[in-house]
Amino acid sequence: MNSEIAAVGEDIQKIRDLDKDHVWHPFLNHNTLDENPLGVIVKADGCTVTDGEGREYLDAMAGLWCVNIGYGRKEVAEAVYRQLLELPYYPLSQINLPAARLADQLGDILPGDLDRIWFVNSGSEAVDTAIKIARAWGRTQGGRYKIIARYQGYHGGTVGGASLTGQTARRAPFEPLLPGVVHLQAPYFYRSGCSSEFDLAERLAEDLDAVIRYQGADTVAAFIAEPIIGGGGVIPPPADYLKKMREVCTRYGVLMIIDEVITGFGRTGELFASDLYGVKPDVMTMAKGLSSGYLPIGATAVTDEVFQVLNAEGEAGFQQINTYGGHPASCAAANKNLEILLEENLTQNARDVGKGLGEALAHLKDIPCVGDVRGVGLIWGVELIEENGDPLPTEGTAKVLSYVNEEGVLIGKNAGIADGPSNTLTISPPLILTEEQGATIVSAIDTGLKKFQAEG
Ligand SMILES: Cc1ncc(COP(=O)(O)O)c(C=O)c1O
């Protein structure tokens, strides 16, 4: 077998055998593998991935919410190849051109006053870096160290990221996690009992205010939020929510960290969701769409104000190093990715195609097991319910998912709400999606749901 690339038609069982004894897969009890084998994905192009049996799927999750420019972009591969020949590696203890170019470009396109970039290799590391920046900054503000996060939020798999995450299954096995983390309710209108989104935003901002006062404002370093909760069930907030939360943070001198790991780089129909909701964060985390997954890279951006505090007279600088932070090849991939994203105006495409997709998905609400359809741009969730309105159990959601897959479309499902079941289908395709492909996604979900519904 070719050791680098398995071609379609390769002996798939051989690949499965290779994998079986040593690869440890996420969120999986490996004893179920024989009964429910994983797919072997061997190639991809545009929005389509192909498995080892030659079956093609429309990838309506862009891998893991990340392949924004779509698969198979030769320009990215060539840019990386050229960079590897020129300078494959050097740490950021010195300067390299692709990292300098990328930081400069990010400084231009990031919302508000974010213009200083710390490079890492993933979203989780970007979040851990944000925690450390908030704490290092907080030390200079009389010892602020606490971080306020939200239930249902996801911020990564590292110990720091898991500490901020508000999903029981992703936290409980690893507790005790970081001290000084407090969680608030998420802006989850569907089950909030509020009469309007405006009321919910008001209530949650008042709650943040009360929690900061209760904790002692002089102990709170930062509030962190995904602008739209992604893996926790695609939860777009009320229109004013983030602005109101920003006001409270400003009132008490608390940093606002916006985690744009999923929402950044066009997904919501704006380049950043902070632009969509009109907020200026003090710190922003990003990854995924930064390179569209072609190579691993993440970043944490801060305002000049925060940067200057950590570079004041007598400060020794930020005490962290990542061997691969600002890796020249990853930065070259990200630079080419951004060039494509901007030149092809994929943010606008996400807005246009997303509008039609959202309208079509809304019709699914006619199916009894669909409780809510929510999203914006090219990030959507379809929440499934039982007859009495309770969340559909995870097994039901998994069945729907497999029926949709049988229709040739790959979608995802959320992590359970608090310790509840996974009951939201997630849709987050590449931003190159066409209207026809959007229609294919909706039709596959419609078929899957009706099949499930018919089984009673
Ligand atoms: C909002 C958010 N933050 C952080 C992360 C962690 O990113 P990574 O998986 O690259 O470590 C994710 C991953 O899905 C995410 O959705």
The ligand as an SDF file (V2000), in Angstrom:
LIG
                    3D

 16 16  0  0  0  0  0  0  0  0999 V2000
  -15.5890   27.9660   19.6870 C   0  0  0  0  0  0  0  0  0  0  0  0
  -14.4390   27.0110   19.7310 C   0  0  0  0  0  0  0  0  0  0  0  0
  -13.3550   27.3350   20.4660 N   0  0  0  0  0  0  0  0  0  0  0  0
  -12.2820   26.5160   20.5290 C   0  0  0  0  0  0  0  0  0  0  0  0
  -12.2680   25.3140   19.8530 C   0  0  0  0  0  0  0  0  0  0  0  0
  -11.0670   24.4360   19.9290 C   0  0  0  0  0  0  0  0  0  0  0  0
  -10.4120   24.4010   18.7010 O   0  0  0  0  0  0  0  0  0  0  0  0
   -9.4390   23.1840   18.3310 P   0  0  0  0  0  0  0  0  0  0  0  0
  -10.2940   21.9800   18.1440 O   0  0  0  0  0  0  0  0  0  0  0  0
   -8.7670   23.6690   17.0600 O   0  0  0  0  0  0  0  0  0  0  0  0
   -8.4670   23.0410   19.4350 O   0  0  0  0  0  0  0  0  0  0  0  0
  -13.3660   24.9440   19.0750 C   0  0  0  0  0  0  0  0  0  0  0  0
  -13.3700   23.6730   18.3390 C   0  0  0  0  0  0  0  0  0  0  0  0
  -14.3400   23.2350   17.7820 O   0  0  0  0  0  0  0  0  0  0  0  0
  -14.4960   25.8080   19.0300 C   0  0  0  0  0  0  0  0  0  0  0  0
  -15.5850   25.4710   18.3420 O   0  0  0  0  0  0  0  0  0  0  0  0
  1  2  1  0
  2  3  1  0
  2 15  2  0
  3  4  2  0
  4  5  1  0
  5  6  1  0
  5 12  2  0
  6  7  1  0
  7  8  1  0
  8  9  2  0
  8 10  1  0
  8 11  1  0
 12 13  1  0
 12 15  1  0
 13 14  2  0
 15 16  1  0
M  END
$$$$
